[in-house]
Amino acid sequence: MRSAVRAALVAPSIFNTQPWRWRLDPPSARLYADRSRQLLVADPAGRLLTVSCGVALHHARTVLAALGRIVDVVRFPDPADPELLAELTVDGCGEPELEQLLAAGAIQRRRTDRRPFGSRLVPEAVCRALARAAERQGAHALTIGRDRVALFALTAVHAALMELSDPDYRAELADWTHRPPWSGDGVDTASGVRAVARRVPVRDYAPFGGPTLPAGREDDRGARYLLIYTDSELPGDWIRAGEALSAVLLSAVSVGLSTAPISDVTELAATRDELRELLPGPGHPQIAVRVGYPADGAPPPPTARRLPEEVVETPPR
Ligand SMILES: Cc1cc2nc3c(=O)[nH]c(=O)nc-3n(C[C@H](O)[C@H](O)[C@H](O)COP(=O)(O)O)c2cc1C
C-alpha cells in the first residue's frame, strides 16, 4: 500500500495542483480531496480536482494490481465526509495480468507532452482498445472522427479566447505557472510550447512570456483526440472519469504513444455544450486527451511533485 500511494504521487493533475491527501492505515489507505488546492476560476465546482484525484486513485490501484494484490475499493465510503473520496483495502493476493504490469511500468515514464505529435497515424484498433480501457473504469472515451476534428479545434479556440480574456483566469494561470521551486507543484512554462500551426491548439501556459519547450516541426497530423465522457454528472462520475483518464494515459504510454490531457474545452459551460454535439447521444464531456507518436528527441523533462511527507499521513507504528 505504501508503494502504491507513493507511485500515485506522480499522477497528472490539473495545473499540477496535486489536490489530494492520502492517509495510510495498512492494509487500507484513504484518498482525500485537498480543497485548498482547487482552481477557483478554471474549476469552480471542483470537477477537475475530483477527476485529478480519480487519476491518482487509478494509479494506486494499478500498482497494487501489478504487485498481485486484490483490492477492495469503496468510493465515497462516508456520506458525512465528502472529502473522503475513496478507501482501498487489500484483501487478498492474485497473479497480475500482463496489461496491469505494463500499465504500472508506464507510470514513471508518462509525461504530458504538449509538443505536436508526428504524422504516423494512431491506428483505429489502438483507439478502440483505449476506449475499452476507459469503459472498464465506468466512463466512455469517444475517438473524435477525423472529419469532426475541425469542430473540436474550434471549441479549443473558443475556450482559449474566453479564458485568456478573463483577468481572473490570467491571474490564476500566472500563479500556477510561477510557483516557487520549493512548492513542488505547478506547471513551469518550460513544459509548455508556444503557439504553432497544428490541428488543435493546446492551452498556452506562457501567455506572459517565459522559456518554453521547442515545438519542433510536427503538426499533430497523426494524432487522435479522445473525449472522455460520463452518463451522469455526479462526483462519483468525476472520479470514474479520472480513473478512465488514467487508464487511457497508461495504456497509451505502454504501447509507445505520447499523451497530453486537454481540459480547457470542458472548463466553460459554453464550450462544454459545443463538445456535447460531438457525442453519439446524451452525456457529459469531462476531459479530452491527445495521443500520438512523438517526434524524435528526448521526452519532456519530469515536472515537480510535492514530498511524500507533505501529502501522505502515516499512523505512528
Ligand atoms: C484533470 C486534468 C486536466 C489537465 N488539463 C490540461 C490541459 O488543459 N492542458 C495541458 O496541457 N495539460 C493538462 N493537464 C496535464 C497537467 O498539466 C500535468 O499533468 C501536470 O502539469 C503534471 O505534468 P506531467 O503530466 O508531465 O507529470 C491536465 C491533467 C489533468 C489530470
The ligand as an SDF file (V2000), in Angstrom:
LIG
                    3D

 31 33  0  0  0  0  0  0  0  0999 V2000
   -7.7500   16.8420  -14.9110 C   0  0  0  0  0  0  0  0  0  0  0  0
   -6.5270   17.2750  -15.7060 C   0  0  0  0  0  0  0  0  0  0  0  0
   -6.6120   18.3520  -16.5730 C   0  0  0  0  0  0  0  0  0  0  0  0
   -5.4950   18.7450  -17.3310 C   0  0  0  0  0  0  0  0  0  0  0  0
   -5.6260   19.7450  -18.2650 N   0  0  0  0  0  0  0  0  0  0  0  0
   -4.5920   20.0310  -19.0810 C   0  0  0  0  0  0  0  0  0  0  0  0
   -4.7490   20.9710  -20.1540 C   0  0  0  0  0  0  0  0  0  0  0  0
   -5.8240   21.5100  -20.3790 O   0  0  0  0  0  0  0  0  0  0  0  0
   -3.6720   21.2320  -20.9230 N   0  0  0  0  0  0  0  0  0  0  0  0
   -2.4660   20.6190  -20.7130 C   0  0  0  0  0  0  0  0  0  0  0  0
   -1.5210   20.8880  -21.4420 O   0  0  0  0  0  0  0  0  0  0  0  0
   -2.2810   19.7400  -19.6960 N   0  0  0  0  0  0  0  0  0  0  0  0
   -3.3130   19.4250  -18.8880 C   0  0  0  0  0  0  0  0  0  0  0  0
   -3.1660   18.5050  -17.8850 N   0  0  0  0  0  0  0  0  0  0  0  0
   -1.8430   17.9530  -17.6300 C   0  0  0  0  0  0  0  0  0  0  0  0
   -1.2370   18.5940  -16.3650 C   0  0  0  0  0  0  0  0  0  0  0  0
   -0.9340   19.9470  -16.6020 O   0  0  0  0  0  0  0  0  0  0  0  0
    0.0060   17.7890  -15.9780 C   0  0  0  0  0  0  0  0  0  0  0  0
   -0.4270   16.5080  -15.5950 O   0  0  0  0  0  0  0  0  0  0  0  0
    0.8010   18.3670  -14.8450 C   0  0  0  0  0  0  0  0  0  0  0  0
    1.3230   19.6140  -15.2140 O   0  0  0  0  0  0  0  0  0  0  0  0
    1.9420   17.4410  -14.4270 C   0  0  0  0  0  0  0  0  0  0  0  0
    2.7990   17.1650  -15.5080 O   0  0  0  0  0  0  0  0  0  0  0  0
    3.0250   15.6860  -16.0560 P   0  0  0  0  0  0  0  0  0  0  0  0
    1.7150   15.1850  -16.5840 O   0  0  0  0  0  0  0  0  0  0  0  0
    4.0530   15.8250  -17.1660 O   0  0  0  0  0  0  0  0  0  0  0  0
    3.5030   14.8110  -14.9490 O   0  0  0  0  0  0  0  0  0  0  0  0
   -4.2590   18.0810  -17.1450 C   0  0  0  0  0  0  0  0  0  0  0  0
   -4.1820   16.9970  -16.2610 C   0  0  0  0  0  0  0  0  0  0  0  0
   -5.3100   16.5770  -15.5630 C   0  0  0  0  0  0  0  0  0  0  0  0
   -5.2350   15.3600  -14.6680 C   0  0  0  0  0  0  0  0  0  0  0  0
  1  2  1  0
  2  3  1  0
  2 30  2  0
  3  4  2  0
  4  5  1  0
  4 28  1  0
  5  6  2  0
  6  7  1  0
  6 13  1  0
  7  8  2  0
  7  9  1  0
  9 10  1  0
 10 11  2  0
 10 12  1  0
 12 13  2  0
 13 14  1  0
 14 15  1  0
 14 28  1  0
 15 16  1  0
 16 17  1  0
 16 18  1  0
 18 19  1  0
 18 20  1  0
 20 21  1  0
 20 22  1  0
 22 23  1  0
 23 24  1  0
 24 25  2  0
 24 26  1  0
 24 27  1  0
 28 29  2  0
 29 30  1  0
 30 31  1  0
M  END
$$$$
